[in-house]
Amino acid sequence: MPPGRRGGPGLGGALAIGATVLLLAAGLGVLGGRPQPTSPTAAAGPSESAASTAARYTGEPLVTPTRPCGSLPSGPPGVLLEVGERSTLGALEPLDGQPAGAASLGSEGIPTPEPPARVDIRSDVVAEVWTAGRACAVGWTIEIVGPAFLDVLQLMGNPRREPSLASQNRFRLVLASYAGQSVDLRATLVFPDFTVRATWPIRVLSFVPPTGLFSAGLEPIRTVGGCDVELTLGNGWVAPREPCTGDVAADLGEPFLVAPGQRLKFRFDHEDWQIDDAGVNCGHLSGRQFVTEPDCGLGSPERAQFSFTFAAPPGPGVHTLAILTCGTQLLADASNRLCGTWYASVKVRG
């Protein structure tokens, strides 16, 4: 599941963008908290601090915090990467408003002066960046930095550093697009009086979806996934589909010989994937398009928790079977789902 290579601006580019327009991820539903409608407030220069703001922002806030803001920090707070029940402090680097070395001398949250060990993150869970003590940043840039690319995941420009405009202390991240890669996660957080950057080396673990298995007794029948097969991970990420024309992704091969009315079985090759729905249509292929034959004589499938069975057509001939199903993997921290149609070719003996 390779990520897109959007590339993206560095911190300087991000702040330059923030000086002219207000970019926010709240409209995409990825910030957490309660996003508010965009207000046409003019943006000030990026060097302007809250102390130099002539008047407080009085319009509707663009982003409100996921949790009530904690006390305003006097120094850089610890910044944590939360994955499940595991917290990892990021290595902090002060960018403005603090002398060099402030991050390692009396900083709130006791941030680590050295890069933390690599954090493994499953593709199907949500990762979150938290601030220690629920301290609220008023602007932020969250990025993925790879060997030859930089992707901006979230960006909130707030040149006047006005807390009433935007405040956030938890940032929700879905990282499935980076499955199989070792990259750096970087969060640049702007507070009213200083800016800090937290960095974590991470590896996003690949997710292997199950394969549909079709069989007659102990004999496997070649099964091909259809163009409509869709994987949705527990964090809401939908896997992009491979290019596919028509209904069937590949050739079905030679028909498998079965007896009239023989019991056939479908399941997934991962034992923890249960069957939610079951349906079967009988027909034939015209090129890669499936054409239904309503008089094929299939009965209703009988569904169990992890499989379902149905009878082969009673009449002789070659048939294409379209097996429609959805499966769910129920984990303690995620529910993954795979839905679509799987195809197989059978020849019923005369």
N, C-alpha and C positions, 0 to 999 in steps of 0.2 A: 504494500500500500504506500507508494511513494508520495511525498509531499509535492505541492506545487512549488515552482521556483519563481516566486514573485519578486524576490529581492526586496530591498526596502531601504529607507534612509537610515543613516546612523543617528546618534542622539542630536547632533547639530542640525541635521536635516529635519528631524522630527520637530525640534523647537522652532525651526524656521517655518515649518508648516503651521505650527500653532500660532505664530505671530500674525498670520493672515486669515486663517480659517480655524474653526473649532471642529476637530474631528473627534467623533466619539463612537465607541462600540456599543453603547447602550441600545441603540436602535436594532442591533443584531441579537440582543438578549444574552450577551455573554459577560456582562459586568457584574451581575448579581445586584442585590438591592432593588430599588424602585426607580427605573429610568423615567425621566420626565421629558416633555416635549422640548425641542430645541428653541432657544430664545435668541433673537437677533442682536445680542449684545456685542458691541465692538470689542475686538481683542487689542490688548496693549503689547508693547515690546516684551520679549522673553526675559529681559533682565529686570523687569519691574517686580518688586516684592510687595507683599501685603502691606508693609509699612508705608509704601509710597502711593498706595491706591487712594485716590481722592475721595471716593465714596464707596460704601459697601454695596455689593450687588443685591438688588431688591426684587428681581424677577424670580420666576420659577427655577428651581435647581434642575440641572441636567442629570445629575447622578446623586443618589442618596446612599448612605452606607448600608452594607449588608447587616452589620451589627452597630448599635449606637457607638459613636466615636468615644474613645478613651481620652485621657488627659492629653493635652498638647505636649508632645515630647520636647525636652530641652536639648536633646542630642539625637543622633541617629538611632531609631529603634531597631531591634532585631527584626529581620524579615525571614519568614519561614515558608518552606515548601511543604504543604500538607498532602500526603497521598495515603488514603485510608486512615489508619491510626498512627502513621509514622510522620514525625516532624523533622525537618532538616533545616538548620540555619544556613542562610546563604552567606557567602563572603561579601562583606560590605566595603564599598569604596565611596568616600565623600566626594561630591562633585562641586558643590559650592556651599558657602555659608558656614563651613567648618574647616579648621586648620588640618593640615595633613596629619594623619595618624589618629584623628579623633575617633574613628570607628573602632579602634582597639583600646582606647583609654577612657574607661568609664561610660561607654555607650549604654543606653537602655536596652535591655534584652540580651546583653552580652553576645553581640555578633561575633562570628569566627573571623580571625584575621587571615586565615589560610582557606583556600578553596576546599569545600567539603568533599567527601568521597562521592563517587558517582551514584546517582539515585536512579533505580530502575522503576519505570512507570508502565503499568499495563495499558494497552491501547483502549480497553473498554471501560476504564474508570475515569473519574474527574480528578484532576489535580487542582490545587488552589494555592495561591500565594497569600499569606496572611502577614499582617504587621503585629508585632508583639504589643500587648496592652491595648489592642484595638485602635492604635493610633491611625488617624485618617490622613491619607495623602490627598492632595488637592489637584494633582496632575500626575500622569503616569505614561510610561512607554514600556510595554512588555514584548520581548522579542525572542525569537529562536535564532541562534547564531550557529551556522554550519561551516564546514570547511571552505565553501565557496559561495555562500549565500547568507542573507539576513532577511528574516521574515518578521514583520511587525504584526503581532497578534492583537494587541489592544493599544489604543492611543487616545489620551485625553489631554488636550491642550488647554491650559488655564494660565496664560501669561501673567495675570495680576495676582495669581495665587489666592484666589478668593474662595474660602471654604463654603460659602453659600451657593457658589456655582456648581461645584463638584467636590464630593468627599467620598472616599472609599477605603475600606480596610481589608477586604477579601476580594480576590480576583479569580474567577472560575476559568479553568483552562481545559480544553479538549484537545489532546495531542495525537490522536490516532493517525493523522496525516503523516506523522514522522516515524511511523512504525519501522523498526529495524535499524534505526539510526542512533548514533551517539552524537549529541549536540550540546550546546550550552543554552540554558534558559536564563534570561537576563531581565530583571525588573528595575527600571529607573523610576524612583518615586520622588515626587516633588512635594515638600511640606512647606508651610508658610515661611520658614526661616532658613531652610537648607534643602539640598537635594542629595539623595544617595542612590547608589546602584548595588543591587544584590545579584549574585551570579551562582548558578548551580550547574555542574556537569550532569547531564541526564542521558539515559538510554530508554527509548520508547520501545517496549517489547512488541514483537509481531503477534498478530492474532490470526490463527489458522481456523477458518470456518469448517464445519463438517461437510462431508461428502454424502450425497444420497446413495444408499445401497438398495438394490432391487435383487430379489432372488426367487428361485423356485426350489423349495426344500433347501438343500445345502449347496445348490448350484447358483453361482452369481450370474446375473444378467447385466450385460453392458447398459449403463445408465448415463445419460448426458443431461447436464443442466440446461435449462432454457434461458433465453435472453432476458427473461423477467426475474430471475433469481436475485434477491436483494438482501443484503446483510445490514442489520441495524444494531449497533453496539449499545450497551447499557447507558452510555453517556450521551446518547442521541445522535452520534455520528453515523452517517450512512455511507457505506463503502461505494466508491465509484465503480460502475460496471465496465467491463471490457467491451470494446467494439463488437457488436453482434448484429447480424442481419436476419430478419425473419423471426421465427419462434425458437429454433433449435440452434445451439451454439456450435455443434459439430456433427459429423456423420455418425449414424447409429450403428453402423456395421451390419453384419449378417444377423438375420432374425434368430432368436433363441427358440428352440423347439419345445413346445409344452403340450400337455394333453388337454382336451376340452374340459373346461371348468376347473382346471387345476388351481390350487390355492397359491397365490403369489404374495410376496411380502415386501414391504418397503420400510426402511428405517434409516437413521443417520449413523455414520461410522463412529461418532463420539458418543459414548454410552450415557453421558449426562445431558443429552439433548432429547427432550420429550416432544412428542407429536401433539400439536394443538388442533389441527384441522386435517381432514383427509377427503380427497375427492379424486376420481379417475374418469377420464374420457377416453373413448376408443375412436380411432380414425386412421388416417394415413397422411404421409408427407407429400406435399407438392413442392418440390425444391426444398427450401427450408421452412415452408409454411405448413402448419398443422391444419388438417381439414377433418372436422368431426363427422363420424358415421353414427347416427343416432340408433340404428338397428343392430349394433354390434352385440348386444345382449349382456353387457356387464351388470353385475349386481352392485349393491351398496357396499362400500368398504366397512370392515369391522375394525374399529380403532382401539388400541391398547395405549398404555402410557408412553411407551417408547417405540411403537411400531404400529402398522396397520396391515391388514390382509384383505384380499379380494380374489374373486374367481376369474380365471382366464375366460375369454369368450368361448361359448359353447360350439360355435360353428367353425369349420376348417378355414384356413386362409392365413394370410400375413396381415398383421395389424400393428399400428403404432399406438402405444399407450401413453397418454399424457397424465402424469401423476401430480396433482396439485396438493400442496401441503405447506404448513408453517411449523417450524420447530422453535423451541425456546430453551435456552440454557439458563437455569436459575442458580445464581451464585449469591454468596452472602452480601456482596457489594455491587452487583450488576446483574441485569437480566438482558441477555443477548438474544436476538431473534433473526431467523432466516426464513424467508418466504419465497415461493416461486413454483415453477413447474419443472419436473424432471421427465425425460422421455426415454422410452425403450421400445425395441421392435421384437415382436414375438410371432412365431408361426405355429398355429394350432393344427395338430395332426388331423388328417381326414379319417 
